[in-house]
Amino acid sequence: MKPDFLPDVNVFSADYRRARQLFVAAATQAGARISSFIHPMHGPECETLATDVAWLGEADADTVLVLLSATHGVEGFSGSAAQTDFLKQVKTLPHGVGVLIVHAVNPHGFAWLRRVTEDGVDLNRNYIDFTHMLPINKGYEELADAIVPESLDADVLNACDLRLSAYLHCHGSEAYEKAVSAGQYSFPEGLFYGGRAPTWSRLICEQIMSDFRLNERKRVAVIDFHTGIGPFGYGEPVCDHPPGSTGVRLARDWFGDSVTEPALGTSISVAKHGLSDYGWMHGVGEPLVFIALEFGTYSFERMKQALRADHWLHAQGVVDWHQAQTQAIKGAMRKHFYPATADWQEMVLCRSRQCIRQALAGLEAESA
């Protein structure tokens, strides 16, 4: 028998289609106002893809909590579960607070078990001004063909790993992680590629900010759910607001001393280009308090191996979803970003509930 104090892990889903079904059902049951943005492409089983939006509370609420899932597609399992869990648990909202839930910001990546969008772009590196000179990542340029090699042959992978290890040994772990993951704009089939223009998902997010007049609110809190780096099951609230800013101060007031700042080197995450945080800062302005809630799974090297194989697979052309190699590669992606063990699921939901409660309390105090 499951103790009453444990969350119900049945809010987790085995795939995008089921996650969407559970979310829409929970939002409907909670009395939310629901709208959908249909994606122009389909999933691997020809299923419809969409970013679904649910609103709870008064339309003119002074303050708003925004919950985002699947910025990084395959990472959507945890965020979707946290959103559905909230909808199933919520009874009333604090006075003056509305809740905006954006399910599957990157539905194509969620359905296809990719961290990137339909055009191979890392949405969390896509929020830059493309009218200006694009950032240059010299480290990635040096290592590009070792990060995503021409073949998954064992000898080729071993040679590539030796090059990567040599770079790590020579430059140190922080420089290595920045080279690999800080973002790059030169290799469209590579990892952490930021693109050459705003993606569909970015444009939808910008439309949502505008539709719900978030820049006109007194305060807006965003929790963007992520997985993949850090201690197994731990949810790290990562804050990329400028050090010393109001956003950082309020994040620390609300979420406590567990808040980390990549700009200060206190986070498991290194500083990066083009984060969605920056896009929301631009779209919402001073009222924003944004954290990425990052749930740990397995090692950075294991993530690199899974991403390397997935990017290699999609670089070969049209992907046969049911082919054995495809399923093996997708299985490794799913396992790294969604371990699916009961203990990990419980940790995700308990921490998510805590952070949502903290954000609501902070917003209630701001709207008083």
N, C-alpha and C positions, 0 to 999 in steps of 0.2 A: 504494500500500500504506500502511495506517495504521500509524504507529510504535507499538511495543508499549507505550510509556509513556502513550499517550493512552487515556482511558476510552472505553468503547463507548457511543456516543450512541444506539444502538438501544433503550436503556432509556426513551427519551422516546416519548410516544404522541401520536397525532393527536387523541384525544378521551378522555372519561372512561371509556367502556366498555373501550377497549383498555388504558388505564392500570390499571384494576382487574384485568383479566385477567393482565397482566404481573406486577403486584404479588402476586396470590394464587399464581401459578405459582412465582415466586421464593421466596415465603415457605414454600410447601410443600416445594420443593427444599431449602431451608435447614434443614428440620426444625422450623420454628416452630410453636407452638400458635396456631391461628387461630380467631377468633370474629368475628361480624358483627352490626351493628345495622342492620336494614333500615329505610330511610327510608319514610315513609307516602306519598310521592309518587313519580312516575316522571320519567324524562328525556325529552328532546324526541323521541326515537324509541321511546318507551314502554319504555325499558330500566329494569331494576331499579336503584335507587340504594341505597347502603349505606356506612356507615363500617366499614371492616374493620380488625381489630386483630390484630397478630402479636406473640408473645412469644418471645424467645430467652433461654436461660440458666436457672439454677435459680430455682424459684418464690420461694425465701426469700433471694434475693440482697440483700446489704447496700445496694448502690447500684444505681441504674437510670438508663439513658439513654432518654429519650423523644424520638422523632422525629415531628413533626406535619406533615401536608401539607393544603393546600386550606382553611385557615382562611378565606381569601378566595377560595373557589371557583375562579374562572378562573386564579388564581395556582398552582393545584395541579399544573400540568404539571412545574414544576421540582422541587417537593417529592416528588411521586410518583416521578420519575426518580431522585432522590437516594436515596430509600428502596429502590427496586428494585435500584439499583446496589449499595447496601450489602449487601442480602440475597444478591446474586449473588457478592459478593467475600468475605464473612465466612467465616472458617474456624473460628476459636476466639475466645472472649471472655476478657478479663482475669478473673482469679480474683475472685469476689465481685461481679461486675457482670452485671446483666441488661439486656436491651434491649427496650423496648416501642415498637412502631411503629404509629402511628395513621394510617391511610390515608384521605384524603378526609374530614376533619372536617366539611366542608360539601359533601356530594356533590351536592346540588341546584345550587348555584352552579357547581361544577365542570362538571357535565353541560350546563347551560344557558348556560355562558360568561358568568356573572354574578359580580360581586364579593360579592354579598349572598346571603342565604339565601332560602328559598322565600317568606318573608313580607317580603322587601325589607329585611331588617335586616343591617347590617354586624356580623358576629359579633365583630369586634375593637373594637366599641364597646358590646357587649351585656353585658359583665361588670361590672355595677353593682348596687347594692342598690335594687331597685325599690320597696321600702317607704318609701324616703326621697325627698326632693325631687329631681327630675331636674335634671341640669346644664343651664345656659342658655348658648347660644352666640349672643350678640347680633350678631356679625358675619354668621353664617349667616342669621339672621332678616332682616337688612337685604338680603342678596343672594340669598335663596332662589329667587325667580322669574327671576333672571338665571342662576343656576347650572343649574337645570333649567327651561327656558322652556316655554311652552305650545305652541310649534311649532319645528320644525327648519328653517323657512324662512330663507333666507340673510339677509334684512333683519332678521329678528327676532334671529338669532344675532349679527349684527354689533352691533346695539343693546345686547344683553346683554353682549357682550365689552367694549364701551366702558364700561359701568358697572363691570365687574370691573376693568378697567384703571385706572379712576379711583380705585377703592378701593385697589388695589395702590399706586398713586402717592401717595395721601394717607396711607396707614397703614404702608406698608413690607411687604416680602416675608414676614416672620415672622407678622405680624398677618393678612395675607392668607391664608397657608397654614393658620393656625389657624382662621380663619373658615370656610374651605372644608372642611378635612379633620380638624379636631380632634375632631369628633363633635357630633351634634345630635339632639334628642329631640322635635322639634316638627313635622317634615315627613316623614311616612311614605314619600312617593314621592321624597324628596330623597336626595342623596348623604350617605354616612357616617351614616345614621340608626341610632341605637342601640336602637330598639324601646321597647316598653312592658312587656315581660316577658321572662324567659329563653327563648331559642329552643330548638328541638329539638337543634341542634348543641351548644349550651352544656350542656344537660341530659345529653347523651350523654357529653361530656367529664367532667362532674362524676361521672357513674356510673363511668367508666373509672378516674378517680382513686381512687374508693372501692373498686371491684372489685380493683384491684391494690395496695391498701393503701399508696399512695405516701407518705402522711403518716407511715407507720411506718418508712420506710427511713432509713438513715443519711445518704444524700445522693441527690438526684434532679437530673439535668440535663435540660433541655428545649431542643431546637433546633426552632424553628417557622419553616418555610420560607416566604418571601414574595418577591414580585417587583413591579416597577413604578416605583420611584424610585431615583435615584442613577446613578452612572456605568455605562455599558453593560457588563454582565457582571460587575461587581464585587460581591462578596458582603460586605456590611457587617454585622458582629455588633452588633445594637442591644440594649442592656441597659436595661430600665426599672425595675430594682430601685432603691430609694431610695439616693441618693448616700451613699457611706460604709458601706453595709450589707455583710454577709457575702456576699450574692449578687453584688454588684459586685466585691468583692475577689477572689472565686474566679473570676468570669468573666474578670477581667484576668489572673489567674495562669494560667488554662488557655488562653485564646484570644489573649492578648497585647495589645499597645498599639493594635491595630485596633478594639478594643471602643469603642463610642461610647455616650453617655448623653444622651437627649433632655432630661432634667431639667437638664442642665448646658449645653445648647445646642451640644453637640459632634457631634450626629448630623444626617444628612440629613433625619431624621424629627423633626417637632415633638412636644412633649408632647401626649398625647391622653387622652380619657376612655374608661373601660370596656374597656381592652385585655384580651385573653386572658391576658396576662402576670399581670394582677392577679387574675384568676380562679384561675389555677394557684398564685399565691402564697397565696391564701386557702385553696385546697383541699389543698395540700401542706405549707405552712408553712415554717419555718426551713430545712429541708433543701434547698430549691429553689435552683437556679441556672438562670435562664431567659434565653435570647437569641432574638431574632427575626433570622434570617439573611436579610437583604434584598438581593436581586439587582437591580441597576439595569437598566433597559431604555431608555426614551426620556424626553422631558421631562415635567415636571409638567403643563404646559398641554396636551400631547397626551393625557395620561391623563384630564384633566378633560373634554376633548372626547369621548373614547370613553365615559366614564361618563355624561356628560350625555345622549348619544344613547341609551344602553342604558336609562337610567332613564325617559327620555321614552317609549321603545318600550313598556316594560312598564306604564307608566301608562295606555296606551291600551286595555288590556283583554287578552283572550286573544291570545297571540302565535302567529302562523302561522310555524312554524320554517322552512318552505321558501320563504316569500315573499322576493322579491329584496331589499327594504329590510332585512328582518330579517337576512338573510345578510350584507349589507354592514355592518350595525351590529355583528353578532357577529364578523365578520372583523376589524374594527378593535379590538374588545376582545381577541380572541385574540392579535393581532399585538402590541399594547402589552404585555400581561402575559406573553406567550410568543413572543419573536421567532423562535424555531425555526431560527436560523442555526447552522451547525456550530460556529463559534467561540464563540458564546454558550453553547451546550450544553456544550462542553468546559470553559469557564470555570466554569459552574455545578457540574459534577461534580467538577472538581479541587478547588474551594474547599469543596464539601460534604464530600468525603473528608477534607480537612485538618481541618475543624472537628469532624467526627465522631471522628477520631483523637485530637484534642486533648481532647475531652470524655471519651472512654474512658480516656485516660491520667490525667486529673484524677480521675475516679471510682475508678480502680484505686488511686491514692494514698490516697484517702479511705477505701477499704474495707480497707486494709492494717492 
